[in-house]
Amino acid sequence: MIVKISIIIPVLNEASHIADTLATVREASNVEVIVVDGGSHDETVAIAQSLGAKIIAAGTGRASQMNAGAAVATGDILLFLHADTRLPTGFDTLVRQGLQDYDTVAGAFELAIDANLRGVRLIERMVNLRSRFCSLPYGDQAIFIKTKVFTDLGGFLNLPIMEDFDLMRRLRHLGKITILNQPVLTSGRRWQTLGVVKTTLINQLVIVAYHLGVSPHRIVGWYRRAKG
């Protein structure tokens, strides 16, 4: 029997990306797709519905949206996918194989960024090294996790930012986090808008602030102002 995967996609005004993202799951076997809308004002929901996704509504914020999706999911594996990130061919088989070991509780893909800016390839290498050696993949790497583990852990904390980082830190104490060799392809819009140096600096300052105990609510305010 093929283990069922529930793909949970939090969205907010992602009409320009959601069709391409959903196209990458079309050929997967025994998969359900749950799109969790945080109040979109564009055609995101209509597009997702037309492509066969289940739609639910939740309060804005990735953590609350992903928890809401997990609450209605029926799969034995949860895969949390950003709306601007495309999965590789055969991802469903890769995910099932990645979680076969009893000691493995979760995993993610390597990261590729859909941009040809100077420095982007270096960012990819740094992200993938961090993921493997620190067992700290981030949300844009399509985190997947055994449903029972996610439930027992209490899901994502309702944080306005760094919810993926927090989840991974808690998971590392429970078992192995595997990083698959194949990459997901995530939109390069952040790097294209702000530039590689500024985007990387902002990301690193957010992590440092979180480690220093700064409130995530304060951090997200800084983050939004920095992005302009």
N, C-alpha and C positions, 0 to 999 in steps of 0.2 A: 504493500500500500504506500502511495506517495504522500509524504508529509505535506500538509497544507500550509501555505505561506500567506499571511495577511500583509499587504503593502499599505502603509498608512502615509498619506500625503497631506500635510497641512498647507493650506493655500490662503492667499489674500491678494486679489487682483493679479493673477498669474496667467491671464488669457494668452499672452504672447509665448508662454513656455509649456503650458500644461499638455497640449496635444502631442508635442515631441516627446515629453516625458512618458506619457501613457502609451505611446507607440512602442516603447522599448519593452513593455510588459505583455504585449499582445499575444506572443507565441508561447508564453510560459504555461506550464501545466499545474493544475490544482492550486491556483492563486486567486485570491480575491483582492480587489482594489478599493480602498476606502479613502475618499477625498474629504477632508475635514475643512470646511469653509469658515473663515473667521470674519465674514462680513464683506465679501467682495462686491464691488460696484461695477465690475466689468462683466465680460462673458465667460469668466472662468467656470462657473458652475454649469452653465448650459453646454459648454464644450465637453467638460468631464462627463456629464450625463449622456451626451450623444455618443461617447466612446465606451459606455458601459460601466463606468465607475459607480459605486455606491456613494451617495452624498449625505453627509450629516453636517450640522452646524454646531459651532462651539464658540466660546469667547475668544477674542483675538489674543494671540500669544502662542508660540509653537508648543510650549510645554503643555498647556491646557488642551490645545487642539490634538496633540499626539496622544495624550492620555484618554481623551474622548474617543478617538479612533480605536485605541487598544481595548476600550471597554466594550465595544460592540464587535470586535474581531472574533472570528471563529477558527483561526489558524493556530497550529502548534508553534509556529515561528512568526514573529513580528518583524517587519522590515520597514524602517522609518526613512522615507525618501523625500528630499526637498523637491519642490515643484519645478526647479530649474536644473535638475540633475538627471542624466540619462544612464540607465543601467546597461551593462554589457550583454551581448548575446549569450544565452545559456546561464544567466544569473541565478535562476531558480535551482538548477542542478548544483552550481557552485556553492550556494548558500546551504543547501541540504548537506552536501559533503563537508562543508566547513564546520557544521555543528554535530557531526556524527560522534566525535569523541565525547565520552561522558564528562570529562573535565572541562570541556569548552562550553562556556555559557553565552558567549556573544561574539560578534565579529563585525567587520566592515571591509570595504573595498579600498584599494589604493585610489589616489586622487589624480585626475587629469583635468586641467583647466582649459576651457574652450576660448583661448586667446593666444595671440602670437606676439605679445608684448615682451620687451627685453626683461629678463629676470623671472618670467613666469615658470620656465622649466626648472630653475633653481628652487623656486617655491615648492613646486611639486615634489622634488627630491627631498627637500627638508621635511615636508609634511609626511611623506611616506616613511622616512627614517624615524621620525618621532612616533608615528603610529606603531611601528614594529618594535622599537626598542623600549618605548615607554608604555605600550599598550593603551594609547590615548588617541584613538581616532575621533574625529569630530563629526557633527551631523551631516555635513556635505559629502561624507564618504559612505552614505547609506548604511547606517548602523542596523544590524539585525541581531535578534536575541530570542532565546527560547521563551515562549509565552509564560510558562510557569515561573521562570526566573524573574521576569519583568514584574509579574504580579506579586511574587513573594517580596520583591525589593520595594514595592510601593510605587513603581512607575517613576516618571519624571517629577522632580520637585517643581512646584509652580513658580519658577523663576522667570523673570523677564529677559534674561540672557544667561548664557553659560549652562543651560540645562543639560546639554549633551556632555559637556566636560564633567559636570557633577555626576551624571549617571555612570560614566566610564570609571571615574575614581572609585565609586562604590562597587562597581562590578569587578574591579581588579582583585578585590578581597575574596571573591566568591569562586573564581576559576579563571581559566585561560580565555583571552580575547584574541581571536585569530584575525589576521589581515590577509585577505585574498590577493593573489598576484595581479588579477585583472583590475583595471581601473574603471570607476565611473567617470563620466564626463560632465563636469559642472560648468554652468555659465560663467563666463569671464566678466560679467557686467560690473562687479564691484571693482575689479582691477582696472577695467577700461575707464570707469568713471573717475576714480580717485587716483589712479596710478599705482604701480606695484609697490613703490617705497612707502607711500602714505598708507595704503591698505594694510601692508605688513606691520607697520609701526602701530597703527590703531589696534590691530589684533593682538599684538604682543603686550601693549599697555593694558588692554582689557584683562588678559591672563594674569599679568603681574598684580593688578589691582585686586582681582578676585583672590589670589593667593595671600595678599596682605589683609584680607578680611573686609575690604570695602563692600558696602551693601550693593547687591546686584541692581537694585532700583536706582542707585546713584550711578553705577557704571553704565547702565543702559541710557541714562540721560546724557552722559559724556559721549557715548558711542554715537547717538543720534545727532548730536551737535557737530561732532567731528566729521560725520558723513555729509553734513550740510543739508 
